[in-house]
Amino acid sequence: MRWKWILGIFSAVVVVLLVVVYIIAASYDYNKLKPLITDTTKELTGRELTLGGDIELKIGFPPTLEVNDVAFQNAAWGSQPQMAQLKKLQVQISILPLIRGNIHVNRLILIEPKFLLEINKSGKSNLDFDAPQKAKPQESEDTPQDEGQTLFEFREIEIKSGKIEYKDHQTGKTEVVDIVNLKLKAPTFGAAADIDLKGNYNKTPFQVKGKIGQLSGILDPKEKWPLKLEAQAVKTKVSIDGNIQDPLAVQGIDLKLNVEGEDLAHFESITGEPLPVKGPFRFSGHIVTPSDKTVQVSDIIIVLGESQIQGTVKVTHSSKRPQIEAKLTSKKLDLRPILAEKKDSDNTQKQPAATRAKKDKVFPDTPLPMDAFYIVDAQIHLSVARILLPQLALDDLLVDLALKDGLLKIKQLKAGGDQEGKLAGKMEMAAKKTNSTLNLNLGMEQLDLGEMAKNLGISDAVEGKLNIGMDLRGQGNSIAALMAGLNGETKVVISDGKINMRYADLIGGDLRTSLTKLFNPLAEKEEFATINCLVSHFEIKDGLAQSRVLVIDTNRMTVVGEGNINLKTEQLDLGVMPEPKEGLGADKVATVNISLSEFTKPFRLQGTLASPSLGIDPTKTALTFGKALGGIALFGPAGIATSLVSGKFGENHPCAQALTALGDKEKAAKKKKSGGIGSKIKNLFSKPKE
């Protein structure tokens, strides 16, 4: 039974050794480790680590060192003296590596820590540590190399009831992250760690799971630090996969990002205000930083409802302001939710137009954000198969935009391709502190209004072909100021048009009643109001838009006008003369909404752009429309009475004469540029409409 004696003696020795180790461990003054810990921290970061309480040993398997009241110094410029503070720190350290001068942490527990992250007004972070540089000793070929040795290695970290506060002194914003619980656990020392984080961002719950590189790698810019994370918040999933060369300096990024959510409206809990766009969304892209001054996002895919954008964006910080280069394409882009006016409430939408509160001004005098023109320089190329705006839908849109030193240039603006509805234009806007300048040249040919309305989701609202020409110049630091000093001209031609009468409710009550009298004198219940043609030409000088041609021809009436619009005061002063057409006849004169005496007097469109009013002008018996039509008199007092019964114009169709009245300048423009606005309507009225 000798083996029993041997086993008994061995067991006794083990027990004695354990007792000896316990006595030594319990009696050892672990406060002697303070200089090693604080000096090492100072060497790595250049800042002081304060261990306020005594380092105590808690006996267990393995034993745990515990210290209270720990603080880590903030940057010298910081808003508070301490960057990090915690109530209690518990550390389980491997003893053998400690003998060799390395600290292997089996488990690190931080109880109620508080971290302060800051960006000062010059853009510097308090994570930019200023570690002192030591002179390197001269090495010989016989000097032993210690490559690969790591001073700090962690296996498990846990944070309980923590708080991270982020302050940006450039913007004045503060963000707060409350950590409910954070666990980082690696299978072995130096291996990648699993992460499980639950917390709140500005009181909004979130959760993060995944893997990150070895914890010691955060402090080593020579090694790529991998991470693969999945996060969830506000019913949105975020995934990140890739690596970072230098996490503390946020350099050497190579990450793939994907974001998917049920509804952007859920982000109101984070932003504090509702977003203009709602619905399911997705964003993905590949983020890389080729240098410390360049960030590039490639393989971009943005999907929101039926809208989508893809392409590449590059941001470079090599000059006094960031430079953005973007190439973006889209099959469909719906900007209506973003650009639409904000409504006061749903009740406002339901009110009739006549009962809604009217604005005093159409052109806002709010200063334009000209400072934004100096935030970045940019070159953007955008190609969209179909773009939807609040009141406009275009196909095959192509935009080349450049912004440099406060000068915005739209060098190319095209839409429609070779099809009807072709758009072409250019724009320049120079942002200045005293007086910004605007130059706009825009032309639209044969836009199909009916097809556009369908694309906007409005069926059977309007029909016709629209032609527009604009050549405008202005200066000012608000829309109102630009309009007040505007110069140039506008030309509008509509042919073969129809407007659904149910949309007349969108017009104010007084104006709606007057227009109904003009365009539907028999008060017939018709679904559509027919507009055979509309020709308008305004010349604008110093904010005064003077009508040179204004003719509207419907199936019942021809309306000719002249006058002006003061863009500075927004006052209207337009004389309008109605002329009934054949089809009324003498036998129907009694049923006309407007009396015979009223037809011998002009209407006047007065009031303001925000609150127009159309009514009989009793002070005048007739207008000289020779002036209104550039020397071509369509009517006269005698012609009005005759036309009331016959309604015949013979070969002198009003729109044909109105187009002729555009003058030699328009004719010259047609010859210089074939395919211009005038070319499409050149023969529009070659045959008179009866």
Buried (B, 14 or more C-beta within 10 A) or exposed (E): EEEEEEEEEEEEEEEEEEEEEEEEEEEEEBEEBBEEBBEBBBEBBBBEBBBEEEBEBEEEEEBBBBBBEBBBBBBEEBEEEBBBBBBBBBBBBBEEBEEEEBBBBBBBBBBBBBBBBBBBEEEEBBBEBEEEEEEEEEEEEEEEEEEEEBBBBBBBBBBBBBBBBBBBBEEEEEEEBBBBEBBBBBEEBBBBBBBBBBBBBEEEBBEBBBBBBBBBBBBBBEBBBBBBBBBBBBEBBBBBBBBBBBBBBBBBBBBBBBBBBEBBBBBBBBEEEEBEBBBEBBBBBBBBBEEEBBBBBEEBEBBBBEBBBBBBBBBBBEEEBBBBBBBBBBEBBBBBBEEEEEEEEEEEEEEEBBEEEEEEEBBEEEEBEBEEBEEEBBBBBBBBEBBBBEEBBBBBBBBBBBBBEBBBBBEEBBBBEEEEBBBBBBBBBBBEEEEBBBBBBBBBBBBBBBBBBBBBEBEBBBBBBBBBBBBBBBBBBBBBBBBBBBBBBBBBBBBBBBBBBEEBEEBBEBBBBBBBBBBBBBEEEBEBBBBBBBBBBBBBEEBBBBBBBBBBBBBBBBBBBBBBBBBBEBEBBBBBBBBBBEEBEEEEBEEBBBEBEBBBBBBBBBBBBEBBBBBBBEEEEBBEBBEBBBEBBBBEEEBBEEBBBBBEBEEEBBBBBBBBBBEEEBBEBBEEEEEBBBBBBEEBBEEBBE
